[in-house]
Amino acid sequence: MLQELLHRTIAVAQEAGAFIQAEASSFDFSQVEYKGLNDMVSYVDKTSEKICVAALSQIFPEAGFITEEGTSEKGQSEEYNWVIDPLDGTTNFVHGLPIYSVSIGLIHRGRPVLGVIYDPNRDECFYAAEGGKAYCNGEEIHVSQGAELKRGLIVTGLPASAFVQQDFYMAILKHLMPLAHGLRRTGSAAIDLAYVAAGRFDGQFEYGLKPYDVCAGAAIIQQAGGLVTDFNGGSDYLFGNTIMAACPGVYTELMAEVQKFWVAPQ
């Protein structure tokens, strides 16, 4: 079932991505709405989500939905739920920075079992389903092999509104600079995770992400041979606000360094 769903989900993500690209050249910043501090949304996000919800409802009508923009009239299901970020990297998009993606995941009883991340600017589609392999545009992908932190390229995000953790970020970034080969921030968590799966980044960590930011990427990384946990090494990375994803050679070192500075908000 999952492999059939996977290939149909790829087509949905590509359809949504084509819509986003069709709007990109004419998009104007005045069309942005604010959901909260630095939390932007536009008709592009909402329409992309509607495209995904409509198509996925036909593909797998038994599944519920967890979406960023809340356009689905159907709630969550106890068994299967689609988890959708229709435009991951909205801030990049509205500024004309071509680093954003469509992210579609499927969870079964809270566990990611399928993921598709489509980057319309590079026409790259990363995808995997439980029990299979991970791919980018038909080519099998794997996390980095044999990497260690001192040779690792690490990616993270910076808080756009969760400023309660800004001291943690500044401290851990300063600490990691001499320990890792390099640090990066793209502005799209889904692309960050896709690149970990493909071995382009060796590790990722971030606080404050939502299920729709990480679900698809987690599914792909796991099938690509990587590790995905929360900051405590547990499995609450979808709903627990912290995620660490890395190749096996980097994961233990990166986790140890992050835990030196991480203090969960009270």
C-alpha positions, -999 to 999 in steps of 0.1 A, spaced: 0 0 0 27 25 10 47 22 -22 15 29 -43 6 58 -21 42 71 -24 42 74 -62 8 91 -62 19 115 -34 50 125 -55 26 137 -83 6 157 -57 37 175 -44 49 182 -79 15 197 -88 16 220 -58 51 229 -66 42 238 -102 15 261 -88 40 278 -65 64 284 -93 37 298 -115 30 324 -88 65 332 -78 74 357 -105 44 379 -100 41 376 -62 41 409 -43 50 414 -6 17 433 -1 -1 399 -5 14 386 28 -7 381 59 7 376 94 -4 348 117 19 359 144 53 375 149 74 368 118 49 340 109 38 348 74 12 332 51 -2 341 16 -27 329 -9 1 308 -23 5 288 9 -33 283 12 -39 274 -24 -10 249 -24 -24 233 7 -59 231 -9 -43 213 -39 -26 188 -17 -57 182 5 -80 177 -24 -58 152 -42 -47 133 -11 -83 130 0 -90 111 -32 -59 90 -29 -64 79 7 -98 90 19 -95 71 53 -66 94 64 -70 125 84 -50 157 81 -25 178 101 -17 209 80 0 242 86 -28 264 72 -58 245 84 -76 244 50 -89 208 54 -124 204 68 -114 169 79 -98 165 113 -73 140 125 -77 102 124 -66 77 150 -48 56 124 -34 75 94 -29 112 90 -14 133 62 10 159 75 14 188 51 35 219 48 23 233 15 52 259 13 80 252 37 102 283 36 75 310 32 98 338 43 123 328 16 95 327 -10 81 361 -2 116 376 -4 123 359 -37 150 336 -23 146 303 -42 149 279 -12 115 265 -4 96 232 -8 64 213 -6 65 187 22 40 159 25 43 131 51 20 103 63 20 91 99 5 59 112 -5 61 149 19 90 153 49 74 134 61 87 101 58 60 74 60 80 42 76 113 31 78 134 -1 97 167 -3 97 186 -36 120 215 -43 104 232 -74 134 255 -80 158 226 -86 131 202 -97 143 177 -70 120 153 -54 131 134 -23 109 105 -12 107 73 8 82 49 24 87 25 53 101 -8 42 117 7 11 146 28 1 151 66 -1 154 84 -35 159 117 -52 145 118 -87 147 81 -90 183 77 -77 188 60 -44 202 82 -17 219 76 16 230 96 46 267 103 48 289 73 54 317 73 80 314 110 88 324 125 121 315 158 136 349 175 128 343 167 92 306 173 93 285 200 77 257 208 102 225 227 95 201 243 119 174 270 120 173 302 140 141 311 160 118 334 141 96 340 171 106 315 199 131 339 213 131 322 247 157 299 232 179 325 215 206 322 242 207 285 236 212 290 198 239 316 202 258 295 227 256 262 208 265 279 175 296 295 190 305 262 206 301 241 174 320 265 150 354 251 158 341 215 163 324 210 129 335 215 93 308 241 89 274 254 100 245 264 76 210 277 77 187 275 46 154 287 59 135 255 49 135 228 75 122 203 50 151 209 26 175 207 55 162 172 63 161 161 27 197 171 24 206 151 54 190 121 38 210 127 6 243 131 25 247 168 16 244 177 52 257 154 79 235 165 108 206 188 117 191 201 149 164 226 157 140 238 183 104 249 178 95 230 146 60 216 140 50 182 128 44 194 93 80 208 92 96 175 100 74 146 93 83 140 56 120 146 62 121 122 92 105 94 71 130 99 43 161 101 66 151 69 84 149 50 51 182 66 40 200 51 70 199 81 93 188 86 129 160 109 140 152 118 176 143 146 199 170 163 220 167 137 247 173 109 223 137 98 223 110 96 197 90 127 205 104 148 176 71 153 158 52 170 186 79 177 211 94 208 196 130 194 192 146 174 165 180 160 158 187 141 125 221 129 114 241 101 99 252 75 124 288 88 124 278 123 135 247 117 156 263 107 190 288 135 189 263 161 178 238 151 205 264 152 232 274 188 223 238 200 220 229 185 253 256 205 270 236 237 263 200 226 259 176 235 287 139 227 280 116 257 285 95 255 317 
